Amino acid sequence: MDPTFYKTDEGKIRVTKSSAAVSVHSAAPVSLSASSKNPQLKKKKRGRWRPNEVAAMRLQGSVPLVEVVRLGLLPYREAAGVQRAYVKSCQEGTGHALLLCQHPPVYTTGIRQKEEPPAEMERLRLLGAQVHRADRGGLTTFHGPGQLVCYPVLHLAAFKKSIRWYVSQLERTVVAACRSFRVEASTSPYTGVWVGDNKICAIGVRCSRYVTSHGLALNCNTDLAWFRHIVPCGVAGKGVTSLSAELRRDVGVDEAVPHVLRAFADVFGCRLADVRPPPIG
């Protein structure tokens, strides 16, 4: 069974068995039957090629194409369903996607930690936020309006089959985007992107059958007061910041998106193309 990787806040990798994904949305499915067009796809022996191997070959190319899907403001649970659909689609060979969205206020917990006590869950809900357990690495964090959430769904066979490389590329993307705003951001021993001792971008990922999900959350003009009620990502003694706080002016998600997209295309060496979002609901 193919491995599933999780990135944790301490920079470690955990490996578990792959889990099944669910429904699929695909605007442009790719046929996997025309193996004669690609000598690599000719079977070595009957039954030797697995579907994900064929899909990976289809996705390989000199400059990968990543479809940008702008989902707008979307509740976390609904966004998770859309993300699972794109993951399944990517595993079947239909291409890469970069999902962009914002969430209504929500606290999410990662797979590394135990379930929060009911009293703690209720305390967070009484603040006016939802609370969800996510199947990503990392610990508790906050998502809300004014935060650019990016969920790259990439088949790493078309880039590099390394989760460490992938997380490093996400960090480099955000560092480059921040520097385009003249904000001096950097990495640290803790996962994510920082301005001094303050985290400006959280990163938590999952990789199953070499297809990535979850991703990064860049604080643009987020209400940072939400973070006071938790220990963000389990890193005590550190603060949080945003583009707006650093620049002392309002920097919304719409302003940040082009900077992040340019940095993503440059760092990952890919082409980006906007596509219509799938029907939701």
N, C-alpha and C positions, 0 to 999 in steps of 0.2 A: 504494500500500500504506500502511496506517495506521502512524503512528509508534510506536516504543517508546522510552520515556524511562528514563533511569537517573539516580538521585541519588547523587552522590559525596560523600566526607567533606569536600572543600573547598567544597562548596556549588555545584558546577557541574553542568550538565545535559549528558548525552550522548544522541545520538539515533541509533538504528540501525533496520534494517528489522524489521518484526514477525515473530515466530516463532510457529509453530503450537503450540497447546495440545493436550492429549490428553483421556483419558476424562472422563466427566461423571457427577456424581451430582446428582439434583434430586428433592427431596421434593414440590415443588409447581410443576411446569412451567407456564409461561404461554403460552397460545396466541398466535401472532403473526398469525393469519389473520383475526381479527374486526376488520378495519380500519374497518368501518362504525360501531363504537362510539366511535371517535376520529377526528374529521375530519382531524387531523394526519397520520393514517396512510394516507389516500387517496393513491394514486400520482399523482405529478405527471405522469409519463409512464411508459409501460411500461418496467419494468426499472430505474427510477431509484433506488428505495429499496434500500439495502443492508441485510442482516440486522442488522448492528450499529447502524445508524441506527434501525431499528424497535425494537430492544431498548432503546436509549437512551430513546426516547419512552415506551415502556412503563414504564420505571423512574422517569420524572419524576413528581413529585408535590410537594405543598406541604410535607409532612414525610416524607422517605424512611424506609422501614422496613428495619432491618438485623437479620438473624437472628444471634443469638449461639450459636456452636457450641463447646462445651467438650470438647476432645479429650483432656484429661488429660496424662499423661506418655507421650510418643510419640517414637520414634526420628526423627531429622531426615529421613532419606530417605523414611520413610512419610508424615511430615507434609507433605513437599514434594509427594508424589503427591496427597494430599487437597487441598492448596492448588490444584494445577493443575486438578483436577476442578471446584472451585468457580469458578475463573477462567473456564473454558470455559462453565460454566453461566451465569455472570453475563453473559458476552459474548452469550449466546443469549437473554438477557432474563428469566431466572428470579428475579432479585433480588440484593440485597447480603448479604454475610455478614461476620461478625467471628469469626475462628477464634482460640481461646485454647488455649494448651498450655504444657507444659514439655518440655524435651528432656533425655535422658541426656547426659553430657558430650560435647561436640562442638565442634571448631574449624571455622569456615566461612570460605572466602575469597570475595571478590567478583569480578566480571568485569573490574574495572579492572586487576588485577594478573596478572602471569604465573604460570604454574603453579609451585608451590613445588618446590624440588629434592627428589628422592626421600629424601635424607637428612633434610631438615627435616620432611617428612611423617612419616617413621618416628619421628623424635624426639618429635613430638607424640602419635603413637599409643602410644608406649611410656609416656607419662604416664597412659594409661588412657582416652584420649578417641578418638572417631572424628574423621575429617577429611573434609570435603566441600567441593566447589566449588559455590557457589550462583550463580544467574542474577540477582543483585541488584547494585545499586551498592555502593560501599564496599570496604573492605579486610578483613583478617582480624579476626575477633572470636570470642568464646566464648559458647556457650549451655550451660546445665546446670540441674540441679534447684535450685529456689529462685529461678528467674528467670521472670518472667511474659512469655511471648512472645505477641504479638498480631499476627495476620495479617489486616488488613482487606482484603476483596475488595469493592471499591466501583466502580460505574460512575460516573466523574466527570461524565458528562453530567447526572446527577441532583443534582450538587453544584456543582462549578465545574471547568471543563476547564483546570486549571492544576496542573502537578506541583509548582511552587513553593508555591502556596497549600496543596496537600495536605500536603506535608512540614511546612510551618509549622503546620498544624492538628494534626498528630501531635505536634509539639513542644509546642504549647499544651495539648494533652490531658494529656501527662505532667506538665508544669509544674503544671497545676491539680490533678492527682491527688496530686502530692507536697505541694503546699501544703495540701491537705486533711488531710495528716499533720503539718502544721506544719514541713515541710522546705522551706527556701527554695531552690528550684531555678530555673534560668534557662537561656536559650539562649546561644549564643556564635557566633563566626564559623565554628566547626566544627559540623557536623551532629550532632544529638543533644541531650540534656538534661544539664545539669551542676549540681553543687553546688560552687561555687568552681572549682578546677582539676581536680576529680574527676568523671568521667562516671558518671552513675547510670542512664542509658538510652541504648542505641545505636539508631540508626535507619538502615535501608537498604531501599530500595524499588525496585520495578519497576512500570512502567505500560505495558501493551500494549493497543492499541485502546481506550484510555481506561479500562481496567479495571486496578485496582491489585492488587499482590500483595507478599509479604514485609511488612515493617512495623517493629515496635519490640520491644525486649527490655529490660524494666525489672528491675533487680536488686533483689530483695526480701530474701531471706536466703541469697543465693548464696555459695558458697565463693569468695571473691575471689582466693585463691591461684592459681587456674587462669589468671588474667590475667597473672601474672608471667612466663609463658613466651612471651608474644607482645608486640608493640607494638599495643595494642588500636586497631583501626580506622586504624592507620598514623599515629596522632597521638603523636609522641614527646614526652617530658617532662611528660605528664599522667598522672593516676592514675585509679582507679576507686573507686566507693563503692556503697553499697546503702542501702535504707530502714532495715535493721537497724543498719548501722554508724552512720548519722546519728542514729537515735533511741536507740541503745544499749539496744535490746531486740529480741527476735525478732519480725520481721514477715514472715509467710509469704505465699505467693502467694494463698492463699484469703482472707486478710485484705485484700490489695491489690486483688483483682478488683473488688469493688463500687465502690471509689474510682475506678478507671480507667474502668469502664463509665459511671458518672455523668458523669465529665468528658468522655468520648467523646460521649455523647448531647448534652451541652450545647454543646460546641465545634462539632460537626458538624451540630447542629440536626436530629437524627434521632430516631426511636423505635427501641427495642431490644426484641427478643423472643427468649427462649430456645427453641431447637429441639433435637431429638435429633441426636446426631452420626451420620454415615453409618457403615455397616459397614466395618471396615478389616481387610485381610488376605485 
